[in-house]
Amino acid sequence: MDREEAIYLTFDMQKTLPLPKLSVGEAFYLRQLWLHNVGVHMIKQTAELPMFHIWTENEAKRGPNEVCSALFASLNVADVGTDFSNSPSKLVTWSDSCAG
């Protein structure tokens, strides 16, 4: 597979972070707002583009729809998502047990 004709995409749902970040043990178990993060690293031709897509639990959950939306947004940022006439012919994705 030629690097020039492919886009390589790695992604991972990273650790959920509490907001606000509290170091006191008792406060940790009180209701907090959780921040979700999907890290995406794209290699397209000779350029590399790391991206992070974040949202809070009141906006959305952390399921397959949210992960796919993050991947689609990453492809749109790289001008690959909607215009397939100029797109490379191969998309190679890799994830290490990404939630969703």
N, CA, C and O atoms as CSV, one atom per row, in Angstrom:
chain,resi,resn,atom,element,x,y,z
A,1,MET,N,N,0.845,-1.180,0.000
A,1,MET,CA,C,0.000,0.000,0.000
A,1,MET,C,C,0.888,1.239,0.000
A,1,MET,O,O,1.732,1.404,0.881
A,2,ASP,N,N,0.702,2.083,-0.960
A,2,ASP,CA,C,1.490,3.295,-1.091
A,2,ASP,C,C,0.999,4.345,-0.106
A,2,ASP,O,O,-0.203,4.581,0.011
A,3,ARG,N,N,1.931,4.975,0.602
A,3,ARG,CA,C,1.576,5.987,1.590
A,3,ARG,C,C,0.857,7.168,0.941
A,3,ARG,O,O,0.021,7.804,1.583
A,4,GLU,N,N,1.164,7.468,-0.304
A,4,GLU,CA,C,0.564,8.613,-0.986
A,4,GLU,C,C,-0.924,8.408,-1.282
A,4,GLU,O,O,-1.662,9.386,-1.399
A,5,GLU,N,N,-1.373,7.170,-1.403
A,5,GLU,CA,C,-2.759,6.939,-1.776
A,5,GLU,C,C,-3.626,6.508,-0.599
A,5,GLU,O,O,-4.760,6.075,-0.809
A,6,ALA,N,N,-3.138,6.611,0.613
A,6,ALA,CA,C,-3.899,6.148,1.778
A,6,ALA,C,C,-3.888,7.193,2.888
A,6,ALA,O,O,-2.990,8.031,2.983
A,7,ILE,N,N,-4.910,7.111,3.713
A,7,ILE,CA,C,-4.967,7.887,4.951
A,7,ILE,C,C,-4.938,6.882,6.091
A,7,ILE,O,O,-5.701,5.916,6.094
A,8,TYR,N,N,-4.067,7.108,7.047
A,8,TYR,CA,C,-3.956,6.249,8.218
A,8,TYR,C,C,-4.552,6.995,9.393
A,8,TYR,O,O,-4.214,8.153,9.639
A,9,LEU,N,N,-5.442,6.328,10.121
A,9,LEU,CA,C,-6.177,6.967,11.200
A,9,LEU,C,C,-6.141,6.069,12.433
A,9,LEU,O,O,-6.619,4.935,12.387
A,10,THR,N,N,-5.582,6.565,13.529
A,10,THR,CA,C,-5.642,5.842,14.794
A,10,THR,C,C,-6.496,6.665,15.750
A,10,THR,O,O,-6.449,7.895,15.737
A,11,PHE,N,N,-7.278,5.977,16.577
A,11,PHE,CA,C,-8.153,6.701,17.499
A,11,PHE,C,C,-8.337,5.902,18.776
A,11,PHE,O,O,-8.210,4.678,18.788
A,12,ASP,N,N,-8.638,6.616,19.845
A,12,ASP,CA,C,-8.824,5.978,21.142
A,12,ASP,C,C,-9.694,6.858,22.026
A,12,ASP,O,O,-9.501,8.071,22.098
A,13,MET,N,N,-10.651,6.235,22.696
A,13,MET,CA,C,-11.440,6.928,23.701
A,13,MET,C,C,-10.588,6.959,24.960
A,13,MET,O,O,-10.273,5.916,25.533
A,14,GLN,N,N,-10.222,8.143,25.381
A,14,GLN,CA,C,-9.305,8.258,26.498
A,14,GLN,C,C,-10.060,8.281,27.821
A,14,GLN,O,O,-11.291,8.281,27.847
A,15,LYS,N,N,-9.320,8.301,28.900
A,15,LYS,CA,C,-9.907,8.233,30.230
A,15,LYS,C,C,-10.898,9.380,30.451
A,15,LYS,O,O,-10.628,10.527,30.097
A,16,THR,N,N,-12.036,9.053,31.036
A,16,THR,CA,C,-13.036,10.061,31.356
A,16,THR,C,C,-12.543,10.871,32.550
A,16,THR,O,O,-12.093,10.310,33.549
A,17,LEU,N,N,-12.633,12.193,32.436
A,17,LEU,CA,C,-12.116,13.075,33.480
A,17,LEU,C,C,-13.254,13.765,34.224
A,17,LEU,O,O,-14.208,14.225,33.596
A,18,PRO,N,N,-13.172,13.846,35.551
A,18,PRO,CA,C,-14.209,14.555,36.300
A,18,PRO,C,C,-13.965,16.057,36.276
A,18,PRO,O,O,-12.823,16.518,36.275
A,19,LEU,N,N,-15.055,16.808,36.257
A,19,LEU,CA,C,-14.989,18.271,36.347
A,19,LEU,C,C,-15.820,18.712,37.541
A,19,LEU,O,O,-16.975,18.293,37.614
A,20,PRO,N,N,-15.360,19.490,38.451
A,20,PRO,CA,C,-13.973,19.934,38.590
A,20,PRO,C,C,-13.106,18.804,39.127
A,20,PRO,O,O,-13.609,17.851,39.723
A,21,LYS,N,N,-11.798,18.919,38.910
A,21,LYS,CA,C,-10.864,17.897,39.399
A,21,LYS,C,C,-10.632,18.149,40.884
A,21,LYS,O,O,-10.116,19.194,41.279
A,22,LEU,N,N,-11.024,17.172,41.699
A,22,LEU,CA,C,-10.894,17.302,43.149
A,22,LEU,C,C,-9.963,16.221,43.672
A,22,LEU,O,O,-10.018,15.075,43.226
A,23,SER,N,N,-9.107,16.588,44.621
A,23,SER,CA,C,-8.161,15.621,45.163
A,23,SER,C,C,-8.652,14.993,46.470
A,23,SER,O,O,-8.024,14.062,46.974
A,24,VAL,N,N,-9.744,15.478,47.017
A,24,VAL,CA,C,-10.275,14.953,48.266
A,24,VAL,C,C,-11.110,13.706,47.961
A,24,VAL,O,O,-11.980,13.748,47.092
A,25,GLY,N,N,-10.855,12.601,48.662
A,25,GLY,CA,C,-11.516,11.328,48.396
A,25,GLY,C,C,-13.028,11.386,48.500
A,25,GLY,O,O,-13.723,10.846,47.640
A,26,GLU,N,N,-13.553,12.030,49.532
A,26,GLU,CA,C,-15.011,12.100,49.712
A,26,GLU,C,C,-15.669,12.882,48.586
A,26,GLU,O,O,-16.740,12.508,48.109
A,27,ALA,N,N,-15.041,13.950,48.168
A,27,ALA,CA,C,-15.627,14.798,47.123
A,27,ALA,C,C,-15.680,14.067,45.786
A,27,ALA,O,O,-16.523,14.373,44.942
A,28,PHE,N,N,-14.786,13.106,45.592
A,28,PHE,CA,C,-14.762,12.382,44.322
A,28,PHE,C,C,-16.066,11.629,44.091
A,28,PHE,O,O,-16.524,11.525,42.953
A,29,TYR,N,N,-16.663,11.111,45.139
A,29,TYR,CA,C,-17.873,10.304,44.992
A,29,TYR,C,C,-19.144,11.147,44.921
A,29,TYR,O,O,-20.220,10.606,44.668
A,30,LEU,N,N,-19.046,12.435,45.134
A,30,LEU,CA,C,-20.198,13.316,44.931
A,30,LEU,C,C,-20.420,13.472,43.424
A,30,LEU,O,O,-19.527,13.195,42.623
A,31,ARG,N,N,-21.599,13.910,43.060
A,31,ARG,CA,C,-21.931,14.041,41.639
A,31,ARG,C,C,-21.034,15.082,40.985
A,31,ARG,O,O,-20.951,16.227,41.430
A,32,GLN,N,N,-20.367,14.657,39.920
A,32,GLN,CA,C,-19.514,15.546,39.153
A,32,GLN,C,C,-19.897,15.446,37.678
A,32,GLN,O,O,-20.567,14.505,37.252
A,33,LEU,N,N,-19.459,16.423,36.929
A,33,LEU,CA,C,-19.653,16.410,35.483
A,33,LEU,C,C,-18.440,15.708,34.862
A,33,LEU,O,O,-17.299,16.015,35.210
A,34,TRP,N,N,-18.684,14.772,33.949
A,34,TRP,CA,C,-17.602,14.002,33.348
A,34,TRP,C,C,-17.307,14.487,31.939
A,34,TRP,O,O,-18.218,14.770,31.160
A,35,LEU,N,N,-16.016,14.580,31.622
A,35,LEU,CA,C,-15.534,15.033,30.322
A,35,LEU,C,C,-15.052,13.823,29.527
A,35,LEU,O,O,-14.213,13.058,30.003
A,36,HIS,N,N,-15.584,13.650,28.315
A,36,HIS,CA,C,-15.185,12.560,27.428
A,36,HIS,C,C,-14.211,13.099,26.382
A,36,HIS,O,O,-14.310,14.255,25.970
A,37,ASN,N,N,-13.267,12.254,25.955
A,37,ASN,CA,C,-12.241,12.681,25.011
A,37,ASN,C,C,-11.913,11.542,24.049
A,37,ASN,O,O,-11.592,10.431,24.471
A,38,VAL,N,N,-11.998,11.831,22.752
A,38,VAL,CA,C,-11.545,10.885,21.736
A,38,VAL,C,C,-10.325,11.509,21.068
A,38,VAL,O,O,-10.407,12.587,20.479
A,39,GLY,N,N,-9.199,10.822,21.168
A,39,GLY,CA,C,-7.981,11.275,20.510
A,39,GLY,C,C,-7.868,10.617,19.142
A,39,GLY,O,O,-8.019,9.402,19.018
A,40,VAL,N,N,-7.602,11.421,18.114
A,40,VAL,CA,C,-7.485,10.926,16.744
A,40,VAL,C,C,-6.153,11.414,16.180
A,40,VAL,O,O,-5.825,12.596,16.281
A,41,HIS,N,N,-5.397,10.508,15.594
A,41,HIS,CA,C,-4.146,10.872,14.944
A,41,HIS,C,C,-4.228,10.427,13.492
A,41,HIS,O,O,-4.372,9.239,13.202
A,42,MET,N,N,-4.137,11.385,12.593
A,42,MET,CA,C,-4.287,11.105,11.168
A,42,MET,C,C,-2.972,11.365,10.448
A,42,MET,O,O,-2.313,12.380,10.674
A,43,ILE,N,N,-2.601,10.435,9.579
A,43,ILE,CA,C,-1.437,10.616,8.717
A,43,ILE,C,C,-1.962,10.618,7.291
A,43,ILE,O,O,-2.490,9.617,6.806
A,44,LYS,N,N,-1.810,11.750,6.634
A,44,LYS,CA,C,-2.321,11.918,5.269
A,44,LYS,C,C,-1.169,12.404,4.408
A,44,LYS,O,O,-0.673,13.514,4.600
A,45,GLN,N,N,-0.747,11.591,3.473
A,45,GLN,CA,C,0.382,11.859,2.590
A,45,GLN,C,C,1.610,12.174,3.451
A,45,GLN,O,O,2.108,11.281,4.137
A,46,THR,N,N,2.102,13.390,3.439
A,46,THR,CA,C,3.303,13.709,4.213
A,46,THR,C,C,2.978,14.477,5.486
A,46,THR,O,O,3.891,14.839,6.228
A,47,ALA,N,N,1.714,14.731,5.756
A,47,ALA,CA,C,1.330,15.517,6.928
A,47,ALA,C,C,0.755,14.618,8.016
A,47,ALA,O,O,0.123,13.601,7.731
A,48,GLU,N,N,0.984,15.006,9.260
A,48,GLU,CA,C,0.375,14.330,10.405
A,48,GLU,C,C,-0.492,15.344,11.131
A,48,GLU,O,O,-0.105,16.499,11.306
A,49,LEU,N,N,-1.662,14.900,11.549
A,49,LEU,CA,C,-2.617,15.802,12.178
A,49,LEU,C,C,-3.224,15.144,13.412
A,49,LEU,O,O,-4.103,14.293,13.283
A,50,PRO,N,N,-2.768,15.526,14.618
A,50,PRO,CA,C,-3.403,15.012,15.833
A,50,PRO,C,C,-4.600,15.889,16.203
A,50,PRO,O,O,-4.543,17.112,16.080
A,51,MET,N,N,-5.674,15.259,16.654
A,51,MET,CA,C,-6.885,15.995,17.049
A,51,MET,C,C,-7.474,15.383,18.308
A,51,MET,O,O,-7.308,14.193,18.574
A,52,PHE,N,N,-8.159,16.210,19.073
A,52,PHE,CA,C,-8.892,15.745,20.242
A,52,PHE,C,C,-10.312,16.270,20.139
A,52,PHE,O,O,-10.532,17.456,19.893
A,53,HIS,N,N,-11.268,15.382,20.329
A,53,HIS,CA,C,-12.679,15.757,20.323
A,53,HIS,C,C,-13.193,15.546,21.740
A,53,HIS,O,O,-13.200,14.424,22.246
A,54,ILE,N,N,-13.621,16.630,22.377
A,54,ILE,CA,C,-14.074,16.535,23.765
A,54,ILE,C,C,-15.521,16.998,23.877
A,54,ILE,O,O,-15.981,17.849,23.116
A,55,TRP,N,N,-16.229,16.417,24.845
A,55,TRP,CA,C,-17.593,16.813,25.166
A,55,TRP,C,C,-17.888,16.357,26.586
A,55,TRP,O,O,-17.203,15.488,27.124
A,56,THR,N,N,-18.899,16.942,27.180
A,56,THR,CA,C,-19.289,16.570,28.535
A,56,THR,C,C,-20.481,15.611,28.485
A,56,THR,O,O,-21.172,15.508,27.471
A,57,GLU,N,N,-20.706,14.915,29.596
A,57,GLU,CA,C,-21.754,13.900,29.632
A,57,GLU,C,C,-23.161,14.469,29.470
A,57,GLU,O,O,-24.084,13.733,29.124
A,58,ASN,N,N,-23.339,15.772,29.716
A,58,ASN,CA,C,-24.660,16.359,29.511
A,58,ASN,C,C,-24.938,16.629,28.034
A,58,ASN,O,O,-26.091,16.829,27.652
A,59,GLU,N,N,-23.889,16.638,27.191
A,59,GLU,CA,C,-24.064,16.830,25.750
A,59,GLU,C,C,-24.306,15.502,25.033
A,59,GLU,O,O,-25.129,15.427,24.121
A,60,ALA,N,N,-23.589,14.456,25.447
A,60,ALA,CA,C,-23.725,13.145,24.807
A,60,ALA,C,C,-23.066,12.088,25.678
A,60,ALA,O,O,-22.330,12.401,26.614
A,61,LYS,N,N,-23.342,10.838,25.355
A,61,LYS,CA,C,-22.724,9.706,26.065
A,61,LYS,C,C,-21.376,9.400,25.434
A,61,LYS,O,O,-20.796,10.253,24.762
A,62,ARG,N,N,-20.868,8.174,25.648
A,62,ARG,CA,C,-19.604,7.778,25.030
A,62,ARG,C,C,-19.760,6.473,24.256
A,62,ARG,O,O,-19.010,5.517,24.450
A,63,GLY,N,N,-20.737,6.464,23.390
A,63,GLY,CA,C,-21.044,5.269,22.620
A,63,GLY,C,C,-20.508,5.312,21.200
A,63,GLY,O,O,-19.710,6.182,20.854
A,64,PRO,N,N,-20.951,4.369,20.381
A,64,PRO,CA,C,-20.443,4.281,19.002
A,64,PRO,C,C,-20.816,5.482,18.137
A,64,PRO,O,O,-20.048,5.862,17.253
A,65,ASN,N,N,-21.975,6.082,18.374
A,65,ASN,CA,C,-22.359,7.254,17.581
A,65,ASN,C,C,-21.423,8.421,17.811
A,65,ASN,O,O,-21.067,9.133,16.872
A,66,GLU,N,N,-21.021,8.623,19.065
A,66,GLU,CA,C,-20.124,9.732,19.384
A,66,GLU,C,C,-18.722,9.497,18.811
A,66,GLU,O,O,-18.087,10.426,18.312
A,67,VAL,N,N,-18.245,8.250,18.884
A,67,VAL,CA,C,-16.923,7.927,18.328
A,67,VAL,C,C,-16.937,8.117,16.813
A,67,VAL,O,O,-16.007,8.695,16.249
A,68,CYS,N,N,-17.988,7.632,16.154
A,68,CYS,CA,C,-18.092,7.791,14.695
A,68,CYS,C,C,-18.216,9.263,14.306
A,68,CYS,O,O,-17.659,9.682,13.292
A,69,SER,N,N,-18.928,10.037,15.089
A,69,SER,CA,C,-19.030,11.474,14.814
A,69,SER,C,C,-17.668,12.152,14.930
A,69,SER,O,O,-17.346,13.033,14.133
A,70,ALA,N,N,-16.873,11.752,15.911
A,70,ALA,CA,C,-15.526,12.311,16.065
A,70,ALA,C,C,-14.646,11.937,14.873
A,70,ALA,O,O,-13.884,12.769,14.381
A,71,LEU,N,N,-14.744,10.694,14.407
A,71,LEU,CA,C,-13.956,10.274,13.245
A,71,LEU,C,C,-14.394,11.011,11.984
A,71,LEU,O,O,-13.559,11.430,11.182
A,72,PHE,N,N,-15.701,11.169,11.813
A,72,PHE,CA,C,-16.218,11.893,10.646
A,72,PHE,C,C,-15.773,13.355,10.681
A,72,PHE,O,O,-15.395,13.912,9.650
A,73,ALA,N,N,-15.818,13.981,11.864
A,73,ALA,CA,C,-15.362,15.362,11.993
A,73,ALA,C,C,-13.874,15.475,11.668
A,73,ALA,O,O,-13.448,16.449,11.048
A,74,SER,N,N,-13.084,14.488,12.083
A,74,SER,CA,C,-11.649,14.498,11.774
A,74,SER,C,C,-11.411,14.416,10.275
A,74,SER,O,O,-10.551,15.116,9.742
A,75,LEU,N,N,-12.168,13.565,9.594
A,75,LEU,CA,C,-12.024,13.452,8.145
A,75,LEU,C,C,-12.451,14.741,7.447
A,75,LEU,O,O,-11.859,15.123,6.438
A,76,ASN,N,N,-13.468,15.411,7.972
A,76,ASN,CA,C,-13.895,16.682,7.386
A,76,ASN,C,C,-12.849,17.772,7.576
A,76,ASN,O,O,-12.641,18.593,6.684
A,77,VAL,N,N,-12.195,17.786,8.721
A,77,VAL,CA,C,-11.134,18.766,8.966
A,77,VAL,C,C,-9.994,18.571,7.977
A,77,VAL,O,O,-9.375,19.537,7.529
A,78,ALA,N,N,-9.723,17.315,7.639
A,78,ALA,CA,C,-8.649,16.992,6.695
A,78,ALA,C,C,-9.133,17.040,5.243
A,78,ALA,O,O,-8.412,16.607,4.343
A,79,ASP,N,N,-10.336,17.558,5.000
A,79,ASP,CA,C,-10.928,17.648,3.658
A,79,ASP,C,C,-11.038,16.291,2.977
A,79,ASP,O,O,-10.735,16.154,1.792
A,80,VAL,N,N,-11.471,15.295,3.734
A,80,VAL,CA,C,-11.639,13.958,3.175
A,80,VAL,C,C,-13.081,13.495,3.320
A,80,VAL,O,O,-13.532,12.671,2.525
A,81,GLY,N,N,-13.813,13.990,4.298
A,81,GLY,CA,C,-15.099,13.430,4.682
A,81,GLY,C,C,-16.197,13.448,3.655
A,81,GLY,O,O,-16.932,12.466,3.549
A,82,THR,N,N,-16.354,14.519,2.883
A,82,THR,CA,C,-17.517,14.605,2.009
A,82,THR,C,C,-17.171,14.625,0.524
A,82,THR,O,O,-17.991,14.220,-0.300
A,83,ASP,N,N,-15.992,15.080,0.172
A,83,ASP,CA,C,-15.601,15.144,-1.237
A,83,ASP,C,C,-14.706,13.960,-1.562
A,83,ASP,O,O,-13.492,14.027,-1.368
A,84,PHE,N,N,-15.291,12.879,-2.053
A,84,PHE,CA,C,-14.534,11.662,-2.314
A,84,PHE,C,C,-13.806,11.689,-3.656
A,84,PHE,O,O,-13.025,10.780,-3.941
A,85,SER,N,N,-14.039,12.701,-4.485
A,85,SER,CA,C,-13.362,12.744,-5.782
A,85,SER,C,C,-11.868,13.020,-5.622
A,85,SER,O,O,-11.065,12.540,-6.422
A,86,ASN,N,N,-11.484,13.789,-4.596
A,86,ASN,CA,C,-10.073,14.109,-4.370
A,86,ASN,C,C,-9.462,13.269,-3.263
A,86,ASN,O,O,-8.307,13.483,-2.892
A,87,SER,N,N,-10.208,12.327,-2.735
A,87,SER,CA,C,-9.755,11.551,-1.588
A,87,SER,C,C,-8.830,10.419,-2.014
A,87,SER,O,O,-8.947,9.887,-3.118
A,88,PRO,N,N,-7.914,10.062,-1.128
A,88,PRO,CA,C,-7.112,8.856,-1.391
A,88,PRO,C,C,-8.026,7.637,-1.477
A,88,PRO,O,O,-9.143,7.651,-0.960
A,89,SER,N,N,-7.548,6.595,-2.127
A,89,SER,CA,C,-8.399,5.436,-2.377
A,89,SER,C,C,-8.512,4.502,-1.182
A,89,SER,O,O,-9.389,3.638,-1.175
A,90,LYS,N,N,-7.652,4.642,-0.162
A,90,LYS,CA,C,-7.680,3.729,0.975
A,90,LYS,C,C,-7.710,4.499,2.288
A,90,LYS,O,O,-7.056,5.530,2.446
A,91,LEU,N,N,-8.484,3.973,3.217
A,91,LEU,CA,C,-8.541,4.497,4.582
A,91,LEU,C,C,-8.219,3.336,5.508
A,91,LEU,O,O,-8.941,2.340,5.539
A,92,VAL,N,N,-7.129,3.469,6.268
A,92,VAL,CA,C,-6.708,2.435,7.202
A,92,VAL,C,C,-6.931,2.975,8.608
A,92,VAL,O,O,-6.344,3.991,8.984
A,93,THR,N,N,-7.784,2.296,9.396
A,93,THR,CA,C,-8.065,2.742,10.760
A,93,THR,C,C,-7.561,1.710,11.750
A,93,THR,O,O,-7.520,0.514,11.464
A,94,TRP,N,N,-7.177,2.199,12.924
A,94,TRP,CA,C,-6.707,1.312,13.996
A,94,TRP,C,C,-7.146,1.886,15.327
A,94,TRP,O,O,-7.006,3.083,15.577
A,95,SER,N,N,-7.680,1.020,16.182
A,95,SER,CA,C,-8.083,1.427,17.519
A,95,SER,C,C,-7.739,0.309,18.486
A,95,SER,O,O,-7.812,-0.871,18.143
A,96,ASP,N,N,-7.367,0.691,19.689
A,96,ASP,CA,C,-7.024,-0.261,20.726
A,96,ASP,C,C,-8.190,-0.353,21.705
A,96,ASP,O,O,-8.184,0.288,22.757
A,97,SER,N,N,-9.184,-1.152,21.351
A,97,SER,CA,C,-10.362,-1.379,22.201
A,97,SER,C,C,-11.085,-0.097,22.569
A,97,SER,O,O,-11.437,0.117,23.729
A,98,CYS,N,N,-11.303,0.754,21.581
A,98,CYS,CA,C,-12.007,2.012,21.805
A,98,CYS,C,C,-13.447,1.729,22.219
A,98,CYS,O,O,-14.125,0.911,21.597
A,99,ALA,N,N,-13.914,2.403,23.266
A,99,ALA,CA,C,-15.307,2.235,23.702
A,99,ALA,C,C,-16.234,2.613,22.558
A,99,ALA,O,O,-15.989,3.591,21.852
A,100,GLY,N,N,-17.278,1.856,22.377
A,100,GLY,CA,C,-18.196,2.132,21.285
A,100,GLY,C,C,-17.792,1.368,20.055
A,100,GLY,O,O,-18.450,1.471,19.020
